[in-house]
Amino acid sequence: MEGGRSRLHLEPRSRLRFSRTRAPALPPGRRRQNSFGLLDPPHRRGERARRRSAPGLGAGSVPAPLPGREGAGAHDRAHDSFRDPHRARPGGTRKPQRWRAVVPASTSNLGPGFDSLGLALRLSLQAVAARIPSGFSIRRTGEGSELAVDPHRDSVLGAYRHLFRVAKEPVPTIALTIHSAIPIARGLGSSAAAIVAGLTLANHWMRERFSTEELFREAIRLEGHPDNVAAALYGGLTLSLPLHDGSVRALPLPMPRALAITLAVPAIHVSTAKARALLPRSIPLHEAAANTARAMALGYVLSSGRFELLAEALRDVYHVPYRARLIPGFDGVVEAGRRAGAYGVTISGSGPTLLAFHPPGLGSRVGKAMVRAFTRRRIRAEAFPGRVATNGAFASTLL
């Protein structure tokens, strides 16, 4: 796909009002934070909560460390996954001197939805940009902080500079501070989050010149496939639909309240390039037809709540059997998750993280069972809830 020719569209959705209780007043000079210690997006502060509704669309719950707190599904309250976070234009004419972008992690594919399904998760990458007289610098904390920092090869800075080239504007020189809670090379959208962060930072400096659809187009050009960047930009569960003219349309899908997620993350790395190199060049027609049916069944399961069909709907022939070879003990971990109560288990993105769907309240049991299965293969692993991020990337001015 030639991303440069893409035109992006979003499906219209009806509006539904929800009431909100008034939060207690804060001391002077304090700005309200959400449950992650992150400032809410500017367009969400101080306005009445208006949400767009879709059949079965849930909302994100407050995340908690694992093993531990249960009792909530992937969604707890209604949010607007597909509201354009760039709609509100900052006032005044002064350019920011210090600003930041916050971008969620994402899982993708979800079994048969290869390169088309993406789900935003409540792990975030934060990138803070500060204007400096000349040059570029990068400081990393959190996940990936041990990696060598080369400004000429950094994905956040690369995407930042890319958007200015598209706009035919000079690139403002900045010092970047990047803090990521997204594990690197684990199938959780760290690359997509970095690209979206860079584009969002650049767009905020240019006073939101580019729409979210245009940012989506440029993110696809840089990432090479749309599933993770769609989830990172829009939030929630997204379907990236290629159109006949080469463009891609991002469609919102419902994520039911009664379905919770646990991630089992082994202490191994799998590069996306290596995982893609294993994929077959062709698939027999009858297998491709069956995979199409399972992808449609997955949509049916999510909209109908027939979760007993989820294990079959998650089966795949395009990528899972080949990428499973890179995950020691894959079959045993999947079976352990199922025995502990998961409806189904599949690979998150290109792996090696495994994604388990289960009833609310079983996350700790499912996570511990999957970790033990990895341990039996002498692979360290951790498990934690995959809370859905119903809001996508946003930027805010700090100074």
Buried (B, 14 or more C-beta within 10 A) or exposed (E): BEBEEBEBBBEEBEEEEEEEEEEEEEEEEEEEEEEBEBBBBBBBEEEEEEBBBBEBBBBBBEBBEBBEBBEBBBBBBBBBBBBBBBEBEBEEEEBBEBBBBBBBBBBBBBBBBBBBBBBBBBBBBBBBBBBEEEEBBBEBEBBBEEEEBEBEEBBBBBBBBBBBEBBEEEBBEBBBBBBBBBBBBBBBBBBBBBBBBBBBBBBBBBEBBBBBBBBBBBBBBBBBBBBBBBBBBBBBBBBBBBEEEEBBBBBBBBBBBEBBBBBBBBEBEBEBEBBBEBBEEEBEEEEEEBBEEBBEBBBEBBBEEEBEBBBBBBBBBBBBBBBBEBBBBBEBBBBBBBEBBBBBBBBBBBBBBBBBBBBBEBBBBBBBBBBBBBEEBEBEBBBBBBBBBBBBBBBBBEE
